Amino acid sequence: MGAEQDRRFGGRSGTAGRTTGGLISRWLRAARGPKDTAAADAAREDQLFAAAAAGLPLAPAAYPSDYRCSCNRVGCPTPGRHPVSFAWQTQSTTDRAQIERWARHQPLANFITSTGMVHDVLDVPLEAGHEALERLLAAGIEVGPVAESGGDRILFFTATRGTPDEEDEWWPCELDCHPETMDEHPGLRWHCRGSYVLVPPARLPGEREVFWVRGPEHPLPDPLTLLESLTDACARYVGAEEPDYTSAWP
């Protein structure tokens, strides 16, 4: 992703997954010398701290081990994409010291961010996401953090729909992952309370990555300001069967 694309999508750390250069790439490949290791680990921690400072609650996740998952679950359906603990919702935090301990104790771990407390995520196919992003920016609509995930999905980070005063009155993610009809919102997954997504930087099997297209310094927008553009773009790209990343964990 070059300088021209940086400008189009609102650069600075908005392209942090790329602007940290070879450091993160070397971490993602997990094949480097001691000096490279220290620099790449520091760059990784900086990105995690930036996400936490933006209010995204984080928790450790699995990571790819060759083409398998570090969880050692036979036939893991989502290698490198799921939390390591069943208590990930209560474990998720923005506390810098805790995130630093996790990152240093688990130097290869990916991290997830728990949605529905501070932020939601609108998750769309890659081509539709890039088209919608360009249209939204061209129209002058405020777009928040955006990440590319695994080379096939784009994640739009938004403000949450709202956290109820009573904790037992929240709605599960399943209601928003599958809106009223899939004809209305083809290819769209809406991650809210009870769900999570990988937060950059993360690595997946096959040397695929999760990286920022627009970084977490961008304010979280109202999801409804993006929804129409995203669903319109998705409608033009619907057709391919997609893997289900929402029901594999827990």
C-alpha positions in Angstrom: 0.0 0.0 0.0 1.8 3.1 -1.2 1.8 6.8 -0.4 -1.0 7.5 -2.9 -3.3 5.0 -1.1 -2.2 6.3 2.3 -3.5 9.8 1.2 -6.7 8.4 -0.2 -7.5 6.5 3.0 -6.4 9.1 5.5 -2.9 7.8 6.3 -0.6 8.5 9.3 -1.0 5.5 11.5 -4.0 4.8 9.4 -1.7 2.5 7.5 0.2 1.4 10.5 0.3 -2.2 9.3 2.4 -1.1 6.4 4.1 2.1 7.6 6.0 0.1 10.3 7.7 -1.4 7.2 9.6 -4.6 7.5 9.5 -4.7 11.3 5.9 -6.1 11.5 6.4 -8.2 8.4 9.4 -9.9 10.1 7.3 -10.5 13.2 4.5 -12.0 11.1 7.0 -14.4 9.5 8.5 -15.2 13.0 11.9 -15.6 11.3 14.3 -12.9 12.5 17.5 -12.2 14.5 17.7 -10.8 18.0 17.8 -7.1 17.0 15.0 -7.5 14.5 13.0 -9.4 17.2 13.3 -6.5 19.7 12.3 -3.9 17.1 9.4 -5.9 15.7 8.1 -6.7 19.1 8.2 -3.0 20.1 6.4 -2.1 16.9 3.8 -4.7 17.6 3.3 -3.5 21.2 3.0 0.1 20.0 0.1 -0.9 17.7 -1.6 -2.8 20.5 -1.2 0.1 22.9 -2.6 2.5 20.3 -5.7 0.3 19.9 -6.2 0.1 23.7 -5.7 3.9 24.0 -8.5 4.3 21.4 -10.8 2.3 23.8 -10.7 -1.1 22.1 -10.7 -3.8 24.8 -8.1 -6.5 24.0 -7.5 -10.1 25.0 -4.9 -12.7 23.8 -5.8 -14.9 20.8 -4.4 -18.0 19.2 -1.9 -17.8 16.4 -0.9 -20.0 13.4 1.6 -22.7 13.9 2.6 -23.7 10.4 -0.9 -24.3 8.9 -2.3 -25.4 12.2 -3.6 -23.4 15.2 -1.6 -22.9 18.4 -4.6 -24.1 20.4 -3.7 -27.7 19.2 -7.4 -28.4 18.7 -7.7 -31.1 16.0 -9.2 -29.6 12.9 -9.6 -26.1 14.5 -12.0 -24.3 12.1 -10.6 -20.9 12.7 -6.8 -21.2 13.2 -5.3 -18.1 14.7 -8.6 -16.3 14.8 -10.1 -17.1 18.2 -9.4 -16.1 21.8 -7.3 -18.4 24.0 -9.6 -18.2 27.0 -13.4 -18.9 27.3 -13.4 -15.9 29.6 -12.4 -13.5 26.8 -15.3 -11.1 27.4 -14.5 -10.4 31.0 -10.7 -10.7 30.3 -10.7 -8.0 27.6 -9.1 -4.8 28.8 -7.6 -1.5 27.7 -5.1 -1.5 30.6 -1.7 -0.9 29.2 0.2 -2.8 31.8 -1.9 -5.9 31.4 -1.6 -5.8 27.6 2.2 -5.4 27.9 2.4 -8.4 30.2 0.4 -10.5 27.7 2.3 -9.3 24.7 5.7 -10.0 26.3 4.7 -13.4 27.8 3.1 -14.5 24.5 5.3 -12.9 21.8 3.6 -14.8 18.9 0.0 -14.3 20.1 -2.6 -12.5 18.1 -5.1 -10.3 20.0 -8.8 -9.9 19.6 -10.9 -6.9 20.5 -14.3 -7.6 22.2 -17.1 -5.7 20.4 -20.3 -4.3 21.8 -18.9 -2.5 24.8 -17.2 0.5 23.3 -17.3 -0.3 19.6 -18.9 -2.5 17.0 -17.4 -3.7 13.7 -19.0 -3.9 10.3 -17.3 -6.8 8.5 -17.6 -7.0 4.7 -16.0 -8.7 1.8 -12.7 -7.2 0.6 -13.7 -5.8 -2.7 -17.0 -4.3 -1.4 -15.1 -2.8 1.6 -12.5 -1.0 -0.5 -15.2 0.3 -2.9 -17.3 1.5 0.0 -14.4 3.1 1.7 -13.4 5.1 -1.4 -17.0 6.3 -1.9 -17.5 7.2 1.8 -14.3 9.3 1.8 -15.1 10.9 -1.5 -18.5 11.9 -0.1 -16.8 13.5 2.9 -18.4 11.0 5.4 -16.5 10.5 8.6 -15.0 7.0 8.5 -13.3 5.6 11.6 -10.6 2.9 11.9 -10.6 0.3 9.1 -8.6 -2.9 8.9 -8.0 -5.5 6.3 -8.3 -9.0 7.6 -6.7 -12.1 6.0 -6.9 -10.7 2.4 -10.6 -11.4 2.1 -12.5 -9.1 4.6 -12.5 -5.4 5.5 -13.4 -4.4 9.1 -15.0 -1.0 9.7 -14.8 0.0 13.4 -17.7 2.1 14.6 -19.3 3.3 17.8 -21.4 0.6 19.5 -25.2 0.7 19.1 -25.3 1.3 22.8 -24.6 -0.5 26.1 -27.8 -0.9 28.2 -27.8 0.3 31.8 -28.8 -3.2 32.9 -26.2 -5.8 31.9 -28.8 -8.5 31.5 -30.6 -6.4 28.8 -27.9 -6.7 26.0 -28.6 -8.4 22.7 -26.3 -11.2 21.5 -24.1 -10.7 18.4 -26.1 -13.4 16.5 -29.0 -10.9 16.1 -26.8 -8.5 14.3 -24.6 -11.0 12.4 -27.7 -12.0 10.6 -29.9 -9.0 10.0 -33.6 -9.3 9.2 -33.0 -10.8 5.8 -29.7 -11.6 4.1 -31.2 -10.1 0.9 -31.1 -6.7 2.7 -27.5 -7.0 3.9 -25.7 -9.5 1.7 -22.2 -10.4 2.8 -22.3 -8.2 5.9 -21.6 -9.3 9.4 -22.3 -6.8 12.3 -20.2 -7.6 15.3 -21.7 -6.2 18.5 -22.2 -7.5 22.0 -21.0 -11.1 22.4 -18.6 -11.0 19.4 -14.9 -10.2 18.6 -12.6 -9.5 15.7 -8.8 -9.8 15.4 -7.1 -6.5 16.0 -3.9 -5.5 14.0 -1.2 -6.6 13.9 -2.2 -10.2 13.5 -1.0 -13.1 11.4 -3.0 -16.0 9.9 -2.0 -19.2 8.2 -0.5 -18.9 4.7 1.4 -15.7 5.7 -1.8 -13.7 5.6 -2.2 -10.6 7.9 -4.5 -8.3 9.6 -3.4 -4.7 9.3 -4.7 -1.2 9.6 -5.9 0.6 6.5 -6.9 3.6 8.7 -5.6 3.5 12.2 -7.3 3.6 15.6 -6.6 7.4 16.0 -9.6 8.1 13.8 -12.8 8.7 15.9 -15.5 5.9 15.9 -18.4 6.9 13.7 -22.1 6.0 14.1 -22.5 2.7 12.3 -25.7 3.8 10.6 -23.7 6.5 8.7 -21.8 3.7 7.0 -24.4 1.0 6.7 -26.1 2.0 3.4 -22.8 2.4 1.5 -21.6 -0.9 2.8 -24.7 -2.9 2.0 -24.9 -1.3 -1.5 -21.3 -2.3 -2.2 -21.9 -5.8 -0.8 -24.9 -6.3 -3.0 -22.6 -5.8 -6.0 -20.1 -8.5 -4.9 -22.4 -11.1 -3.3 -22.2 -14.6 -4.5 -19.2 -16.3 -3.1 -19.8 -18.6 -0.2 -18.0 -17.3 2.9 -16.6 -19.2 5.8 -18.4 -18.7 9.1 -16.1 -17.0 11.7 -18.8 -16.2 14.2 -19.9 -19.5 15.6 -16.6 -21.4 16.1 -15.8 -20.0 19.5 -16.8 -20.6 22.1 
